[in-house]
């Protein structure tokens, strides 16, 4: 009876693990072409809607921090992701300049990423530095 129970638990665990992998691969949002909104920075929730990032297929990254826009380049191979250190940014004075500086610094230090459904995790040295949520694309209304 114990052997049967153990085999049943193992079979259930494998089927659940397989199901999770299928769900992720089918519903994962693509890294490139998606607008990503920052929800956590170094494990702390970000209450602002301003922090956004978009990675284009041509290797360009663009976005906005607290109030400044930025642009630059990145390289991606498999799950590795490296954003160039020379991000160009506007220089307006922001109310939360310290957080914007942390955000841009985080982008420069990441070395990989992971996407789980509609969440993008930017990782440096195995630690999650930032978590983003995909912003749904606007659907155009049909002409009448």
N, C-alpha and C positions, 0 to 999 in steps of 0.2 A: 504494500500500500504506500509506503514512504517513497519507493522508487517511482511509482506512478505519479504521485503528487509532485515530486521533484522534476520529473520529465514534463509535466503539465506547466509548471512555473517557468521552466526554461523555454518551452515552446511559446508561451504567452509573452515572455520578455523579448524573444526574437521577433515575434510578429508586431509588437508595439514599436520596437526599434525600426523595423522595416517601414512601418506605416509613417513614422515621423520623417524618415528620410524622403519618402515619396512626397509627403506634403510640402516639405521645404523646396524640393527641386521643382515642383509644379507651380508653386505660388510665389517663388522668390522674385523680387523686383530686380531688374537689371542694374548693375552698378553705373553703367554709362547711360547718359540721356535722362536720368531720373533726377529730379530736384529733391535734395535731402535736407531736412530741417533738424537742427541739433536739439536733442532732448536732454542729454546728460554730458557734462564735461568733467572729466576726472572723477566720476561717480557722483557728482552733484547735479541735481535737476537744474535746467536752464529755463527760467520763466519767460524769456523773450522769444518772440516769433521771428526775430531778425536773422539769426544765425543760419545761413543756408549755403549749400554747396551743390554744384553740378559738375560732373565729369563728362566731357565730350569724348566722342570716339576718336577724335584727332589728337588726343593727348593733352588737351587744354582743360584747366580747372578754373572755375569762376564762382563767385559767390559774394556774400555780404556778411560782415560781422555785426557788431552792435549798431554801427552807422556807416562804416566804410566799405566800399566795394573792393574786391581783390580779384586778381587773375594771375595765372601762371601755367606751369606745365607739370605733368606727372607721367610716370611709367608704371605699367601694370603687367604682371606676368603670373598667371594662375592666381593664387591668393596673395601674392606680394604686391604691395602698392607703395610707391615712393613719390612724394610731392616735392618738387624742386624747392630748394631753399630761397630762391630769388622771387618770391611772390611779390607782385606789384600791387600797391594799395593806395587808395585815396588817403588823404591826411586830415580829414575833418576831426574836430575835437568831439569826442563822444562822452556821454554822461557816465558810461561804464567802460572807460578806456582800459582799465586793468583786465577785465574779463575778455575784451576783444583781443588784447595782446596774448592772453593765455590761449584763446581759441586759435589764433594764427600760429602760435608756437607749437600747439598740439599738432596742427596739420603738418608742420615741418618735420616732426619727429616720428611719424608713423612709418611702419615697415610692412604692414599687412592689413587685411580686412576680412570680415566675414559678414555674409548676408543671411539673415534668418527671416523669411517671409518678407515683411515690409520694413525690417530694421537693419541698419548698416552699423557695424561695429568697427571702428578704426582702432588698430592695435599697434603698440610699440613694445618690443622686447617681451611679447607674450601677455602684456597687460592691456586691458581695454581702456583707451584714453577718452574716446567719445562715442556716444550712441546717437544715431540719427534715425528719423522716421521718414519714409517716402511720402512726398506730397502728391496726392492724386492729380493726374493731369486733368485739365479742364476739358470737358466734352462740349464741343460746339453744338449749338442748337441748329436743327435742320432749317433751311430756308423755307418760308411759307409763301 
